C-alpha cells in the first residue's frame, strides 16, 4: 500500500480548538491522509525543545507517520488558535515565528531528498519567513526531473508575499487552491478569475499537470490537459472544517500519482474531506471501510 514515497515539508503544530488541542499543521495533515490513500509521506518539519514538541512527536509515533522532524534551538513548538463560526468554518491566529519556521537543510534531509521519492509537497504558508522560502528554493533546484512538486496555496492572514505565491505556482506539477484564493492568484498573474484559465496559463508557461480547485459546500473541480471534472460536495453537518482541504489534497494527489481517473479522484477526495468535516480536528481516526475504498 505504501509504494509511493513522498516528502512533505511544512507545518507541524497544535491546533487549539474550542474543545481542546489537536495535532495538526498542513504538512502533517497531508502525511496522515496520504497514508490512508496508500502513500508513504515523510514529514519534514521542526518542533521546539519543549513539552509541546515532545507530545507532538509522541502523537506522530502513535499514528505511525514517518518523519524527519528537527528540534529547533531558536523557537517554541507551533501553535494555532482556532475559532469556529456556526458552520464550523475556522478563523486562524497563527503564532509567528515558531519552530516550523526554522527548518534546516540537515544531512538527514539531504539523504531523504536523494532517496527514491516520487513527489514533494509544500505550501505557501511554510514560506512565510525567508529561512524556509530559501530552503525550498534550494531543494527544488536540486530535485531530479522525475519528482513531482505538489503545492497548496494557503492564504492565511498576512503570511504570504507575491514572491512566495509566484515561486509556489511556477514550480507546481499539482496545485491546489480554493475559491477564496483564486482571485488573488488571478490578479497576481493578470488573468481572468477562472480555474480553467489559470490551469491553461500555468500549463503553457510552466509545468502544471493538475489543478485542484475546491469551493467548500459548492464542490470541487479537477482540471488537467484533457478534461475537467466537477463533483458536488457531500451534504453533511460539519463539526469543524479544519484540515478538510489538506485531506482532500492528500487524497487527490496520491490517487492522481496512482493513475486514477479524475472522476474517481474527485469523488473519493470529496468523501474523505466530508468525513473529516464531521469530526473534530484535522486527523480523526478514519473508518476502515473508507480507507479500503480508496
N, C-alpha and C positions, 0 to 999 in steps of 0.2 A: 504493500500500500504506500510505501514511502520512497518510491524510486525517483521522485522529483526532488532534488535538493536545491533549496533556495537560501538566501541570506536576507534578513530583514533588519535594516539599520534604522534605529529610531527610538521613539519614546517608550519608556517603561516606568510606571508610576502608580501611585494610589489615586483612584477617583474617590473623592469624598462626596458620596450621595446622601440625600436626606435620611436614608435608613442605614447609613454606615459606610465604611470604606471598602472598596472593591479593587482588586488587581486590574490594571488597565494600561493604557498607552497604545497608540495606533499600531506600532510595530509588534508589540506583544500580542495585541488582539489579532493581528494578521497571522502571526505564527500559530496561535491557538486554533483558528478556524481553517487555516491551510492544512494543518494536521488532520482535521476532521475530513477534509476533502481529498486526503491521500498524498500529501506532500510532506517532506521534511524541511521545515522552515526554521532556520537557526537565528535566534535573536541576538543582535549586536546592539548593546546599549551600555548604560552606566547607572549605578546607584551610589548613594553616599555611604560613607563608613559610619553607619548609624543603625539603630534598631529597625527603622522602616525599611532600609535596604536589605538587612538580613531576613526580614519577614517576607519581602518580595521574592528573594532567591529561594526561600523555603517553598513558597507557593509554586514557583516555576518547577521545582523538583517534583512536587506532588502532581503537577499537571503533565510531567514528563516532556517538557518543552526544551529541546536542546538550545544551548546558548553560549555566547562568549560575552558575558556581562562584566564590565570593568568596575572597579571600585574607585570612584573619583576622590582625589585628595583635596579637591577645591570646593565642592558643593554638596549640599544635602540631597537626599533622595527626592525625586519629583513628586509634587502634589498638584492635583486639580480640584478646585472647589466647584461642585456641580449643583446648580439649581434647576428644578424641573417645573415646567408650566403644567396646566391642567391636562394637556395631551401627552405628557411625558417627554416633551421636547426640551433638551438641555440648554442651559447657558453656562459657559465655562469661564472660570477665573484661573488661568494657568500661571503658576508661580514661575518667576524668571529672575536670575538663572538658577538652574538646578543641575543635578548630576548628569542627566542625559544630554545636556548642552556641551558636555565635556568628554566626548568620545575621542579616543586617541588611536592612531594607526600603529597598533602594537604588533609584535611578531606573531602573536596568536591570530590577529585579524588578517595579517598578510598571508598566513598559511591557509586560512579559510578561503580567501579570495583566489588562491592558486588551486584550490580543490576543484573537483568536477561539479561545479554548480551550473544550474540551467537558468537561474534568474536572480536578480537582486531587487529588493523592494525598499523604497524610501518615500517620504512625503515632503511637502513644503514646510511643515511646522518644525521638523527636526533641524532645519537650516536657519532658524531664526537668529542664531548667533554665528559670527563669522567662523569660529572654530570648525563646526560641523559642516558648514557650507563649503569651506576649503577642503575638508576631509573628503566629502563626497565628490568634489571635482577631481581630486587625485585618484580616488577609487575608480570612477567612471572612465577616466583617461587610460587606465591600465587593464580594464576588463577585456577578456577575449571577445571577439566579434560575435560569437555564438550566444553569449549570455544576454538574455532579455532583461530590459530595465522596466520595472513596474513602479509607477508613480501615482501617488494620491495627493490631490490638491486639497489642503485643509486651511481655509482662510479663517483663522481664529484671532479675534481681536485685532491687534496691530502687529501680529507676529509674522510678517512677511514683507518682502520688497519686490519691486518689479524684476530686479536681477534674479532673485530666488525663483520667481514664477517662470521667467524666461528659461533659465537653466533647466528647471524641472520638466517643462513641457517639451523642450527641444531634445532632451535625452530619452524620452519615454518611447518604449515599444507598446506598452499597455498603460493607458492613462484613465484615471477615474476623477470625476468631478460631479458636483450636483447643480441643481437649478439655481441656487444662490451664488455659486462660484462661477458659472459660465459667463454671466455678464461682465465680470471683472476681467476674465481672460480674453473675452471677445474685444473689449475696449483696449486692452494691452496690445493686442495684435492688429487692431483696427479692422476687424472683420465683423460680419453680421452675427448677432446674438442667436446662433442656431447650431445645435450639436453636429449636424451633418456638414455644415460649412467649416466648423472647427476641425472635424476629422479630415476633411479633404485638404485643408490648409496644412495641417501637421503631417499628413501622409505624403503630400507632394514636396514639402520643403525639408522635412526631417525624416523620421523613421517610424512614425506611429503605425501600428498594425491593428489595434483595437481600442475603441473609445467606450468607456463605461460611464453612462450618464444616468444618474439617479435623481428622481423627483419626489422622494418621500411617498406620501399616500397616493400620488399620481402615477406611480410605477417607474419603470426603468427602460432605457434604450441601450442596446449594444450595436455598435457600428464598426464594420470592417470594410475592406475594399470592395467586396462583392455583395454585401447585404446589410440590412438594418432590421433589427428585431425589437419589438415593443412587448413588454409584459406588464399587465396591470398589477398593482400592489395587492397583496392578500388583505382581506378585511379582518382586522384584529382590533382588540382593545389593548393598547400598549401600556406597560408599566413605566418603562423609560426606553428611549431610543439610543442611549449611549452605546457606542460600538457597533450599531447596526450597519453603518456604512463600511466599517472595517471588515465585518463578517461577510458582507456582500462582495467586497473587493477581493478578499482572500479566496472565497469560494469560486468566484467568476474567473479570476486569473489562473487558479490552479486547474480548473476544468478546461480552460482555453488551452493551456500548455499540454493538456492531455489529448487535445484534438477533438473535443466535443463540439457539437453544433451550437450556434448562437442561441437558438430557441431553447435547447436543453439547459444551457448555461444560465440563461436568464430566469427560467422557471425555478431552477434549483437554488440559485443565489437568492432569489426573492423569498423562497421558502425558508432558507436559513436566517435571513435578516428578519423576517416576520417573527420567527420563533424567538430570536434574541430580544426583540422589542417586547415580547410578552413576559420576559424575565427581568430580574434586577441585575444591572451591571453588564459589562461587555463580554464576559466569559462564563456564561452559565453552563451547567452540565448539559450536554447535547444528547437528546434521545438516541438510543442505539438504532432505532428504525430510520430516523432521519439520516444518520451518518451512513447507514448501509445503502441508502438510495442515492447517494452522491456519485 
